[in-house]
Amino acid sequence: MVERLALTEKAKALIKELSNIHGDLMFYQAGGCCEGTQPQCFEKGGFYPRMNDAMIGLAEGYEFWIDRDLFEYWKFSHFTLDVLDGFGPGGFSLESSLGKTFKVHYRLFTEEELKELSPIKRME
């Protein structure tokens, strides 16, 4: 199976740091509005995905959810979660207080990868 989500080493380290501080985490990437399409990190249960949102994978064991409309736009793309220094466009995400911001890099899946994609989970 081809995974839809990968993480850089910087993202893995920051997730470990945040989980040591906050416990279990979750990620949500919205489709526009306040935070744009920047991935947000919350304490688990601190945000509730909407009906039909898509969980595309796990980030160090924590669910990574995508807004249902955004997923339809990006469903043929691989997501790589990364970290940048600096304050993101919002401030709701847990890493903001550490002067960091999560960022996703995208690339299109190859035709071969599309045949082997891991399934997504939908919020019911």
C-alpha positions in Angstrom: 0.0 0.0 0.0 1.1 3.5 -0.8 0.7 5.9 2.1 -1.0 9.3 1.6 1.0 11.0 4.3 4.7 11.2 5.2 6.6 13.3 7.8 9.9 15.0 7.7 12.3 14.4 10.6 11.6 18.0 11.8 7.9 17.2 11.9 8.5 14.0 13.8 10.6 15.8 16.4 8.0 18.6 16.9 5.2 16.1 17.3 7.2 14.2 20.0 7.8 17.5 21.8 4.1 18.5 21.6 2.9 15.1 22.7 5.3 15.3 25.7 3.6 18.6 26.7 0.0 18.0 25.7 -0.5 14.3 25.5 -2.4 12.7 22.6 -2.7 14.9 19.6 -4.7 15.2 16.3 -4.2 17.1 13.1 -6.8 18.9 11.0 -6.3 20.7 7.7 -9.2 23.0 6.8 -10.2 24.1 3.4 -9.9 27.9 3.6 -11.3 30.4 6.0 -9.4 31.6 9.1 -6.3 29.4 8.9 -6.3 28.9 5.2 -5.1 25.4 4.3 -2.4 25.2 7.0 -2.5 22.0 9.0 -3.5 22.5 12.6 -2.4 20.5 15.6 -4.7 20.1 18.5 -5.0 18.1 21.7 -7.0 15.0 20.8 -10.6 15.9 21.1 -9.8 19.6 20.9 -11.3 19.7 17.4 -14.1 17.7 15.9 -13.9 16.7 12.2 -17.1 17.3 10.3 -19.2 14.6 8.6 -17.5 13.1 5.6 -14.1 14.7 6.4 -11.2 12.3 5.5 -8.5 10.9 7.7 -5.6 10.3 5.3 -3.1 8.7 7.7 -1.3 8.9 11.0 1.3 11.4 12.0 3.5 9.6 14.5 0.3 7.6 15.6 -2.0 10.7 15.6 -4.9 11.1 13.2 -4.4 13.5 10.3 -7.8 14.7 9.1 -8.6 16.8 5.9 -11.6 18.9 5.3 -14.0 16.9 3.0 -13.9 19.6 0.2 -10.2 20.1 0.4 -9.7 16.3 0.2 -11.7 16.2 -3.0 -9.3 18.7 -4.5 -6.1 17.0 -3.2 -7.2 13.3 -3.3 -4.6 12.5 -6.0 -1.8 14.1 -4.0 0.7 12.9 -1.5 1.1 15.0 1.6 4.4 15.5 3.4 4.1 17.2 6.8 7.0 19.6 7.5 7.8 22.3 10.0 8.9 25.9 9.4 10.3 28.4 11.9 8.0 31.3 12.5 4.5 32.1 13.4 1.9 30.7 11.0 -1.1 32.6 9.7 -3.3 31.9 12.7 -2.3 30.8 16.1 -4.8 28.1 17.1 -2.3 25.3 16.4 -0.3 24.0 19.4 3.1 24.6 17.8 2.5 28.3 17.5 3.7 28.9 21.1 7.0 27.4 20.2 7.6 29.7 17.3 7.0 27.0 14.7 4.3 26.2 12.1 3.4 23.0 10.4 3.4 23.1 6.6 2.4 20.5 4.0 4.3 19.9 0.8 2.3 18.2 -2.0 3.1 16.1 -5.0 0.9 14.2 -7.4 0.8 10.4 -7.1 2.2 8.5 -10.1 -0.2 6.3 -12.0 1.4 3.2 -10.3 0.9 4.7 -6.9 -2.8 5.5 -7.6 -3.4 1.8 -8.0 -2.0 1.0 -4.6 -3.3 3.9 -2.4 -4.1 3.2 1.2 -7.8 3.6 2.1 -9.1 6.7 3.8 -11.4 6.8 6.8 -14.4 9.1 6.6 -16.0 10.8 9.6 -19.6 9.6 10.0 
